[in-house]
Amino acid sequence: MMSGPVIALLQSRYFLTKEESLVAHEQLIREAAAEGAQIICTQELFLTDYFCDVQDQDRFDLAEAIPGVTTERLCDLAACLGVVIVASLFEKRGPGLYHNTAAIIDSDGALLGTYRKNHIPQDPGFEEKFYFTPGDQGYPVWDTAFGKIGVLICWDQWYPEAARLMALAGAEILIYPTAIGWLPEEKSTLGEAQHCAWETVQRGHAVANGCYVAAINRVGSEHGTEFWGQSFIVDPYGQIVAKGSVEEEEVILFQCDKKLLEDTRRIWPFFRDRRIDTYGDLTKRWRD
């Protein structure tokens, strides 16, 4: 019998207003909690559309302070339901200073802190460097009521260093709020390969670090991008243990097994066998 937290991934769509999205997600959180969820996670930038498709100064108006109105409401809800909430928001930190940020809220309603996205992409349809300042908090791990979690955001998914640093700080579950999809001109030729790469690299993080990994994506089409959904949870063997559909809004639930974490790390002692004396060049941009 498993003895670990139940994770819920809120795979959802874009709503017309931030308030409409917040109300809808508050209801989803209640529904997930009623089904036994203890750690509940939103997709990336869940309050808004994925506005980074173009460079538009007016879209900075979508940002908000943390702590602020949204986190206050989510803190109250977390305390009411006794759940941990991971919520991905567009943060206004200061004049002209904005971040892509996840708020981590414990089951007593305390805002434990934030994680600011470290790796910022720049691609057609993903103009994130225009909007987001890279994070400056490192890779914190949060000791919540239901376990130690690390939170990374979307483009962070591709970097094994980020996953490793959180695992080395004790993370049992790595959570990746995400907004990723297909561009119409690429889907027929690269779509399957792109999705395969996205899923595979995160499954590798779970194996290499002996932890659970949970990725929460959005669904629907926005500004020409077709978000591919398929939010998933993998165990320390890299096996997909829960997965969402391509198009449907849904809550994906899975109960983790803490004993499996320790058992896996004993069988495959990657932390023990790391040759930390040989990795100095990882801090260089390139080995010339």
Residue frames relative to the residue before (quaternion, step in Angstrom):
aa qw qx qy qz dx dy dz
M 1.0000 0.0000 0.0000 0.0000 0.00 0.00 0.00
M 0.4477 -0.7094 0.4778 0.2609 3.58 -0.85 0.97
S 0.0837 -0.7797 0.6192 0.0408 3.56 -1.12 0.73
G 0.5108 0.6123 -0.4455 0.4069 3.53 0.29 1.27
P 0.6958 -0.5034 0.3136 0.4052 3.56 -1.25 0.19
V 0.3820 -0.6697 0.5845 0.2527 3.52 -1.26 0.52
I 0.1961 -0.7810 0.5870 0.0838 3.58 -0.74 1.13
A 0.0893 -0.7639 0.6356 0.0671 3.55 -1.16 0.70
L 0.1663 -0.7660 0.6164 0.0747 3.55 -0.91 1.01
L 0.2406 -0.7858 0.5573 0.1185 3.59 -0.70 1.09
Q 0.0696 -0.8021 0.5931 -0.0074 3.58 -0.02 1.32
S 0.1186 0.8303 -0.5219 0.1554 3.55 -0.31 1.26
R 0.5024 -0.6436 0.5076 0.2750 3.53 -1.40 -0.03
Y 0.6269 -0.5061 0.4368 0.3999 3.53 -1.38 -0.15
F 0.1829 -0.7595 0.6165 0.0983 3.56 -1.05 0.88
L 0.6489 -0.5794 0.3363 0.3607 3.58 -1.14 0.58
T 0.7977 0.1211 -0.0646 0.5873 3.60 1.07 -0.66
K 0.6290 -0.5325 0.4081 0.3928 3.54 -1.26 0.40
E 0.6473 0.5232 -0.3246 0.4493 3.58 0.97 -0.80
E 0.6411 0.5153 -0.3253 0.4665 3.57 0.97 -0.82
S 0.6566 0.5034 -0.3116 0.4673 3.56 0.96 -0.82
L 0.6636 0.5094 -0.3163 0.4474 3.57 0.90 -0.88
V 0.6472 0.5104 -0.3205 0.4668 3.59 0.95 -0.85
A 0.6586 0.5084 -0.3086 0.4611 3.59 0.94 -0.89
H 0.6968 0.4593 -0.2841 0.4719 3.58 0.92 -0.83
E 0.5711 0.5563 -0.3885 0.4621 3.60 1.10 -0.50
Q 0.6555 0.4979 -0.3050 0.4790 3.57 1.03 -0.78
L 0.6357 0.5210 -0.3256 0.4674 3.58 1.01 -0.79
I 0.6341 0.5246 -0.3258 0.4653 3.58 1.01 -0.79
R 0.6408 0.5125 -0.3220 0.4723 3.58 0.98 -0.81
E 0.6613 0.5035 -0.3079 0.4630 3.57 0.95 -0.88
A 0.6514 0.5095 -0.3185 0.4632 3.59 0.96 -0.83
A 0.6502 0.5111 -0.3151 0.4655 3.58 0.95 -0.85
A 0.6385 0.5304 -0.3247 0.4534 3.60 1.02 -0.79
E 0.6894 0.4486 -0.2699 0.5007 3.58 1.20 -0.53
G 0.6751 -0.5369 0.2778 0.4228 3.56 1.26 0.22
A 0.4149 0.7218 -0.4697 0.2937 3.59 1.23 0.04
Q 0.1853 -0.7902 0.5785 0.0810 3.55 -1.10 0.81
I 0.7426 0.1823 -0.1325 0.6306 3.59 1.21 -0.55
I 0.0414 -0.8324 0.5502 -0.0525 3.57 -0.40 1.26
C 0.1017 -0.8433 0.5264 -0.0381 3.54 -0.66 1.19
T 0.2982 -0.7429 0.5735 0.1740 3.57 -1.02 0.84
Q 0.5685 -0.5401 0.4847 0.3874 3.52 -1.37 0.16
E 0.6876 -0.4681 0.3567 0.4253 3.58 -1.31 0.16
L 0.8555 0.0146 -0.0339 0.5164 3.58 -1.03 0.94
F 0.0849 0.8795 -0.4661 0.0456 3.56 0.98 0.90
L 0.6328 0.5687 -0.3423 0.3988 3.61 1.14 -0.46
T 0.7861 0.2936 -0.1168 0.5313 3.58 1.15 -0.55
D 0.5974 -0.4566 0.4678 0.4646 3.50 -1.34 -0.18
Y 0.5363 -0.5482 0.4855 0.4198 3.56 -1.27 0.05
F 0.1400 -0.8715 0.4695 0.0216 3.53 0.19 1.41
C 0.5616 0.6564 -0.3658 0.3463 3.60 1.25 -0.19
D 0.3800 0.7467 -0.4792 0.2617 3.61 1.19 0.28
V 0.7807 0.1097 -0.0694 0.6113 3.60 1.22 -0.51
Q 0.4855 -0.6252 0.5150 0.3289 3.54 -1.31 0.22
D 0.1608 0.7829 -0.5669 0.1995 3.56 -0.38 1.30
Q 0.3915 -0.7613 0.4646 0.2264 3.58 -0.39 1.22
D 0.6061 0.5774 -0.3674 0.4053 3.62 1.04 -0.64
R 0.6251 0.5744 -0.3480 0.3978 3.59 1.10 -0.54
F 0.4894 0.6270 -0.4437 0.4129 3.57 1.25 -0.09
D 0.5714 0.6112 -0.3732 0.4008 3.60 1.18 -0.47
L 0.5678 0.6002 -0.3791 0.4167 3.59 1.25 -0.25
A 0.5884 0.6150 -0.3628 0.3794 3.59 1.19 -0.45
E 0.1151 -0.7858 0.6055 0.0506 3.56 -1.28 0.43
A 0.5846 -0.5838 0.4392 0.3530 3.52 -1.28 0.39
I 0.1144 -0.7360 0.6610 0.0912 3.52 -1.33 0.53
P 0.4330 -0.2803 -0.8193 0.2504 1.61 -1.18 2.22
G 0.0636 0.7858 -0.6112 0.0705 3.53 -1.24 0.57
V 0.8084 -0.2895 0.1918 0.4753 3.53 -1.30 -0.27
T 0.6868 0.4870 -0.3006 0.4480 3.59 0.83 -0.95
T 0.6925 0.4622 -0.2997 0.4658 3.59 0.79 -0.90
E 0.5985 0.5510 -0.3724 0.4467 3.61 1.06 -0.59
R 0.6691 0.4900 -0.3031 0.4695 3.58 0.93 -0.86
L 0.6785 0.4814 -0.2929 0.4713 3.56 0.96 -0.84
C 0.6077 0.5367 -0.3549 0.4655 3.60 1.08 -0.61
D 0.6453 0.5107 -0.3161 0.4721 3.58 0.96 -0.85
L 0.6683 0.4997 -0.2981 0.4635 3.57 0.96 -0.87
A 0.6320 0.5316 -0.3310 0.4565 3.60 0.97 -0.83
A 0.6680 0.4932 -0.2979 0.4709 3.58 0.95 -0.88
C 0.6413 0.5389 -0.3168 0.4449 3.57 1.00 -0.84
L 0.7731 0.3599 -0.1714 0.4935 3.57 0.93 -0.95
G 0.3773 -0.7404 0.4746 0.2901 3.58 1.22 -0.37
V 0.5250 0.6239 -0.4067 0.4120 3.57 1.05 0.82
V 0.4350 -0.6256 0.5722 0.3033 3.53 -1.36 0.32
I 0.1008 -0.7894 0.6042 0.0417 3.59 -0.97 0.88
V 0.1114 -0.7416 0.6585 0.0629 3.54 -1.04 0.92
A 0.0002 0.8304 -0.5514 0.0805 3.57 -0.42 1.27
S 0.2594 -0.7877 0.5472 0.1136 3.57 -0.75 1.12
L 0.0019 0.8334 -0.5441 0.0964 3.56 -0.60 1.23
F 0.4321 -0.6254 0.5772 0.2982 3.54 -1.39 0.30
E 0.1480 -0.8474 0.5093 0.0248 3.55 -0.30 1.32
K 0.1900 -0.7142 0.6593 0.1385 3.53 -1.10 0.83
R 0.1833 -0.8242 0.5323 0.0614 3.54 -0.35 1.28
G 0.7769 -0.1453 0.1396 0.5966 3.55 1.06 -0.78
P 0.7423 -0.3867 0.2655 0.4784 3.59 -1.24 -0.01
G 0.8500 0.0325 -0.0604 0.5223 3.58 -0.60 1.14
L 0.6430 0.5086 -0.3031 0.4858 3.58 1.29 0.21
Y 0.0735 0.8191 -0.5521 0.1373 3.55 -0.36 1.30
H 0.1181 -0.7896 0.6004 0.0448 3.54 -1.18 0.71
N 0.3716 -0.6247 0.6303 0.2726 3.49 -1.41 0.34
T 0.0353 0.8736 -0.4628 0.1463 3.53 -0.03 1.38
A 0.2161 -0.7332 0.6278 0.1470 3.54 -1.16 0.69
A 0.2396 -0.7432 0.6101 0.1343 3.54 -1.00 0.93
I 0.1799 -0.7805 0.5935 0.0786 3.56 -0.90 0.98
I 0.0644 -0.8176 0.5702 -0.0478 3.55 -0.55 1.27
D 0.3323 -0.7657 0.5176 0.1881 3.58 -0.74 1.03
S 0.6984 -0.5216 0.3137 0.3767 3.55 -1.29 0.33
D 0.6468 0.4802 -0.3324 0.4904 3.60 1.25 -0.15
G 0.6059 -0.5861 0.3378 0.4186 3.57 1.30 0.14
A 0.4888 0.6592 -0.4386 0.3663 3.60 1.25 0.07
L 0.3552 -0.6832 0.5951 0.2302 3.55 -1.04 0.84
L 0.2797 -0.8030 0.5046 0.1493 3.57 -0.21 1.29
G 0.7062 -0.3796 0.2724 0.5320 3.55 1.10 -0.68
T 0.4376 -0.6759 0.5260 0.2738 3.52 -1.31 -0.36
Y 0.1909 -0.7037 0.6594 0.1834 3.47 -1.39 0.29
R 0.1831 -0.7786 0.5944 0.0835 3.57 -0.82 1.06
K 0.5516 -0.6556 0.4170 0.3033 3.53 -0.75 1.15
N 0.3114 -0.7909 0.5074 0.1416 3.55 -0.71 1.13
H 0.7614 0.3172 -0.1667 0.5403 3.57 0.91 -0.93
I 0.0991 -0.8207 0.5626 -0.0023 3.56 -0.53 1.21
P 0.2757 -0.7994 0.5119 0.1510 3.62 -0.53 1.13
Q 0.0871 -0.7538 0.6455 0.0866 3.52 -1.37 0.22
D 0.2479 0.7461 -0.5689 0.2412 3.55 -0.28 1.31
P 0.6418 -0.4764 0.3908 0.4566 3.62 -1.19 0.19
G 0.8056 0.2067 -0.1864 0.5230 3.56 -0.72 1.10
F 0.7395 0.2741 -0.1795 0.5881 3.59 1.32 -0.13
E 0.0617 0.8481 -0.5152 0.1068 3.56 0.53 1.29
E 0.1191 0.8738 -0.4666 0.0669 3.56 0.91 0.92
K 0.5996 0.5757 -0.3817 0.4042 3.61 1.05 -0.56
F 0.5739 0.5769 -0.3731 0.4455 3.60 1.21 -0.42
Y 0.7796 0.3828 -0.1758 0.4634 3.58 0.98 -0.84
F 0.8228 0.3137 -0.1126 0.4604 3.57 0.83 -0.96
T 0.3260 -0.6906 0.6164 0.1921 3.52 -1.10 0.88
P 0.5045 -0.6449 0.4593 0.3444 3.64 -0.87 0.79
G 0.5850 -0.6071 0.4205 0.3353 3.54 -1.12 0.70
D 0.1842 -0.7879 0.5820 0.0807 3.54 -1.23 0.58
Q 0.5280 0.6484 -0.3950 0.3805 3.58 1.20 0.50
G 0.4986 -0.6287 0.4439 0.3989 3.56 1.26 -0.09
Y 0.5996 -0.5443 0.4440 0.3835 3.56 -1.09 -0.79
P 0.0484 -0.8433 0.5352 0.0106 3.60 0.37 1.20
V 0.2189 -0.7292 0.6310 0.1490 3.52 -1.32 0.44
W 0.2713 -0.7922 0.5366 0.1045 3.54 -0.91 0.97
D 0.2665 -0.7575 0.5816 0.1302 3.55 -0.80 1.11
T 0.0456 -0.8410 0.5388 -0.0186 3.56 0.17 1.30
A 0.7172 -0.4372 0.3245 0.4350 3.55 -1.32 0.08
F 0.7844 0.3288 -0.1522 0.5034 3.59 1.13 -0.62
G 0.7956 -0.2430 0.1204 0.5417 3.56 1.18 0.40
K 0.5557 -0.6047 0.4632 0.3332 3.52 -1.34 0.28
I 0.0364 -0.8203 0.5701 -0.0278 3.55 -0.68 1.13
G 0.1897 -0.7186 0.6526 0.1472 3.49 -1.29 0.56
V 0.1595 -0.7894 0.5880 0.0756 3.56 -0.98 0.83
L 0.0133 0.7605 -0.6475 0.0465 3.54 -0.88 1.06
I 0.3076 -0.7861 0.5178 0.1392 3.60 -1.13 0.48
C 0.8795 -0.1738 0.0891 0.4340 3.52 -0.91 1.15
W 0.8295 0.1892 -0.1260 0.5102 3.65 -0.34 -1.16
D 0.5396 0.6056 -0.3937 0.4324 3.59 1.21 -0.42
Q 0.5381 0.6716 -0.3832 0.3356 3.58 1.21 -0.56
W 0.7023 0.5147 -0.2615 0.4165 3.54 1.07 -0.75
Y 0.6731 0.5216 -0.2722 0.4481 3.59 1.26 -0.23
P 0.3252 -0.7741 0.5072 0.1944 3.61 -0.38 1.18
E 0.5719 0.6030 -0.3882 0.3982 3.60 1.13 -0.55
A 0.6547 0.5221 -0.3147 0.4470 3.58 0.98 -0.87
A 0.6558 0.4992 -0.3072 0.4757 3.57 0.92 -0.90
R 0.6542 0.5284 -0.3162 0.4390 3.58 0.93 -0.91
L 0.6755 0.5042 -0.3138 0.4370 3.58 0.83 -0.93
M 0.6568 0.4833 -0.3244 0.4793 3.59 1.02 -0.67
A 0.6337 0.5179 -0.3343 0.4674 3.58 1.00 -0.74
L 0.6587 0.5101 -0.3074 0.4597 3.59 1.00 -0.78
A 0.6647 0.4584 -0.2992 0.5084 3.58 1.25 -0.35
G 0.6877 -0.5344 0.2627 0.4154 3.57 1.27 0.28
A 0.3862 0.7391 -0.4847 0.2637 3.61 1.21 0.07
E 0.2486 -0.7636 0.5838 0.1193 3.54 -0.97 0.96
I 0.7653 0.1578 -0.0755 0.6195 3.54 1.23 -0.61
L 0.1699 -0.7515 0.6299 0.0985 3.56 -0.95 0.93
I 0.1262 -0.8086 0.5746 0.0124 3.55 -0.71 1.14
Y 0.0858 -0.8177 0.5690 -0.0153 3.55 -0.79 1.12
P 0.1752 -0.7490 0.6318 0.0954 3.63 -0.26 1.19
T 0.0685 -0.8472 0.5203 -0.0833 3.55 -0.75 1.12
A 0.0048 -0.7291 0.6817 0.0607 3.53 -1.34 0.48
I 0.2702 0.7627 -0.5363 0.2403 3.56 -0.09 1.29
G 0.1294 0.8032 -0.5696 0.1169 3.54 -1.02 0.79
W 0.6255 -0.5447 0.4270 0.3602 3.50 -1.39 -0.22
L 0.3103 -0.6739 0.6318 0.2245 3.53 -1.19 0.66
P 0.5935 -0.6253 0.3593 0.3573 3.63 -0.85 0.89
E 0.6957 0.4897 -0.2899 0.4383 3.58 0.94 -0.84
E 0.7185 0.4371 -0.2491 0.4802 3.60 1.23 -0.31
K 0.5378 0.6947 -0.3969 0.2658 3.57 1.10 -0.66
S 0.6946 0.5008 -0.3042 0.4174 3.60 0.79 -0.93
T 0.7630 0.3732 -0.1994 0.4887 3.59 1.02 -0.74
L 0.8176 0.2410 -0.0968 0.5138 3.58 1.00 -0.81
G 0.4423 0.7544 -0.4278 0.2287 3.59 1.23 -0.35
E 0.6934 0.4692 -0.2858 0.4662 3.56 0.78 -0.97
A 0.6632 0.5049 -0.3057 0.4601 3.57 0.95 -0.85
Q 0.6424 0.5296 -0.3283 0.4462 3.59 0.97 -0.83
H 0.6753 0.4814 -0.3028 0.4696 3.56 0.89 -0.90
C 0.6250 0.5469 -0.3320 0.4472 3.58 0.99 -0.82
A 0.6618 0.5097 -0.3065 0.4564 3.58 0.93 -0.91
W 0.6467 0.5388 -0.3064 0.4445 3.57 0.96 -0.94
E 0.7026 0.4529 -0.2654 0.4805 3.55 0.85 -0.95
T 0.6781 0.5252 -0.3007 0.4170 3.57 0.87 -0.95
V 0.6691 0.5081 -0.3332 0.4280 3.59 0.83 -0.88
Q 0.6763 0.4830 -0.3064 0.4643 3.59 1.01 -0.70
R 0.5890 0.5398 -0.3654 0.4777 3.56 1.12 -0.60
G 0.6265 0.5409 -0.3253 0.4573 3.57 1.10 -0.71
H 0.6142 0.5417 -0.3525 0.4528 3.59 1.03 -0.73
A 0.6416 0.5286 -0.3260 0.4503 3.57 0.99 -0.84
V 0.6756 0.4887 -0.2935 0.4676 3.58 0.92 -0.91
A 0.7058 0.4919 -0.2782 0.4271 3.58 0.75 -1.05
N 0.7755 0.3335 -0.1648 0.5101 3.57 1.14 -0.62
G 0.4084 -0.7445 0.4562 0.2662 3.60 1.25 0.05
C 0.5770 0.5796 -0.3750 0.4364 3.57 0.96 0.85
Y 0.5361 -0.5610 0.4962 0.3894 3.54 -1.33 0.00
V 0.1245 -0.7605 0.6325 0.0782 3.55 -1.20 0.63
A 0.0503 -0.7903 0.6106 -0.0049 3.56 -0.95 0.95
A 0.0626 -0.7948 0.6037 -0.0038 3.58 -0.75 1.10
I 0.1272 -0.8052 0.5786 0.0260 3.57 -0.75 1.11
N 0.0569 -0.8142 0.5775 -0.0174 3.56 -0.53 1.20
R 0.4493 -0.6621 0.5178 0.3027 3.57 -1.27 0.29
V 0.3102 -0.7248 0.5804 0.2038 3.56 -1.34 0.19
G 0.6547 0.5180 -0.3875 0.3909 3.54 -1.34 0.30
S 0.4549 -0.6693 0.5190 0.2751 3.55 -1.34 0.24
E 0.0211 0.7850 -0.6166 0.0557 3.54 -0.99 0.96
H 0.8592 -0.0405 0.0166 0.5098 3.57 -0.87 0.98
G 0.7530 -0.4120 0.2145 0.4660 3.58 1.00 0.77
T 0.6392 0.4856 -0.3361 0.4925 3.58 1.25 -0.13
E 0.2302 -0.7564 0.5993 0.1253 3.56 -0.92 0.95
F 0.2460 -0.7868 0.5488 0.1387 3.57 -0.25 1.24
W 0.3554 -0.8117 0.4381 0.1512 3.54 -0.73 1.11
G 0.4362 -0.7259 0.4641 0.2596 3.62 1.17 0.30
Q 0.5414 0.6758 -0.4106 0.2854 3.55 -0.81 -1.15
S 0.1017 0.7899 -0.5829 0.1610 3.53 0.97 0.94
F 0.0042 0.8345 -0.5489 0.0486 3.58 -0.94 0.78
I 0.2293 -0.7180 0.6387 0.1546 3.49 -1.41 0.34
V 0.0769 -0.7913 0.6052 0.0414 3.58 -0.95 0.87
D 0.4254 -0.6994 0.5188 0.2465 3.54 -1.17 0.64
P 0.7302 -0.4512 0.2728 0.4346 3.63 -1.22 0.09
Y 0.6241 0.4954 -0.3541 0.4896 3.59 1.24 -0.10
G 0.5336 -0.6336 0.4012 0.3910 3.58 1.27 -0.06
Q 0.4637 0.6794 -0.4466 0.3521 3.59 1.25 0.20
I 0.4009 -0.6848 0.5480 0.2647 3.59 -0.96 0.83
V 0.1248 -0.8298 0.5435 0.0223 3.56 -0.51 1.22
A 0.7753 0.0317 -0.0526 0.6286 3.59 1.28 -0.19
K 0.0513 0.8129 -0.5740 0.0839 3.56 -0.96 0.88
G 0.3633 -0.7293 0.5431 0.2030 3.54 -1.09 0.79
S 0.6103 -0.5541 0.4312 0.3670 3.52 -1.36 0.13
V 0.6510 -0.5075 0.3938 0.4045 3.56 -1.34 0.04
E 0.8385 0.2596 -0.0694 0.4741 3.57 0.85 -0.96
E 0.6701 0.5569 -0.3076 0.3823 3.61 1.06 -0.63
E 0.4043 -0.6315 0.5984 0.2824 3.51 -1.25 0.60
E 0.2073 0.7930 -0.5442 0.1791 3.56 -0.74 0.98
V 0.3836 -0.6637 0.5870 0.2603 3.51 -1.39 0.22
I 0.1632 -0.7859 0.5931 0.0626 3.56 -0.68 1.14
L 0.0704 -0.8243 0.5616 -0.0142 3.57 -0.63 1.16
F 0.1236 0.7677 -0.6256 0.0630 3.53 -1.19 0.63
Q 0.3083 -0.7334 0.5763 0.1872 3.55 -1.09 0.79
C 0.3337 -0.7478 0.5456 0.1781 3.55 -0.74 1.09
D 0.2987 -0.7306 0.5909 0.1666 3.54 -1.30 0.41
K 0.3027 -0.7921 0.5019 0.1707 3.58 -0.26 1.26
K 0.6042 0.5575 -0.3666 0.4356 3.58 1.06 -0.62
L 0.6157 0.5539 -0.3437 0.4427 3.57 1.04 -0.75
L 0.5963 0.5743 -0.3625 0.4280 3.59 1.05 -0.72
E 0.7136 0.4383 -0.2581 0.4817 3.55 0.77 -1.03
D 0.6387 0.5335 -0.3352 0.4417 3.58 0.94 -0.84
T 0.6631 0.5102 -0.3052 0.4548 3.58 0.95 -0.89
R 0.6849 0.4862 -0.2901 0.4587 3.57 0.93 -0.87
R 0.6145 0.5194 -0.3544 0.4765 3.58 1.18 -0.40
I 0.6733 0.4945 -0.2885 0.4679 3.57 1.01 -0.85
W 0.7759 0.1602 -0.0625 0.6069 3.55 1.00 -0.94
P 0.0569 -0.8574 0.5114 0.0124 3.63 0.27 1.23
F 0.0347 -0.8455 0.5329 -0.0015 3.56 0.60 1.14
F 0.6328 0.5249 -0.3492 0.4495 3.60 1.01 -0.67
R 0.6369 0.5363 -0.3238 0.4493 3.59 1.00 -0.79
D 0.7839 0.3944 -0.1748 0.4466 3.55 0.86 -1.03
R 0.3952 0.7104 -0.4944 0.3077 3.59 1.22 0.15
R 0.2822 -0.7461 0.5807 0.1629 3.58 -0.97 0.88
I 0.1188 -0.8543 0.5033 0.0524 3.53 0.46 1.27
D 0.5985 0.5736 -0.3599 0.4281 3.59 1.20 -0.41
T 0.7108 0.4600 -0.2547 0.4671 3.61 1.23 -0.30
Y 0.6346 0.6048 -0.3024 0.3741 3.61 1.26 -0.18
G 0.3037 0.8070 -0.4768 0.1709 3.60 1.21 0.15
D 0.6584 0.5414 -0.3144 0.4178 3.59 1.00 -0.80
L 0.4896 0.6602 -0.4451 0.3555 3.62 1.18 -0.14
T 0.6648 0.4957 -0.3181 0.4595 3.60 1.13 -0.42
K 0.5768 0.5543 -0.3855 0.4597 3.59 1.29 0.14
R 0.5672 -0.5985 0.4439 0.3508 3.59 -1.16 0.57
W 0.7792 -0.0880 0.1043 0.6117 3.55 1.04 -0.84
R 0.3864 -0.6985 0.5425 0.2617 3.58 -1.12 0.63
D 0.2144 -0.8033 0.5488 0.0870 3.55 -0.28 1.31
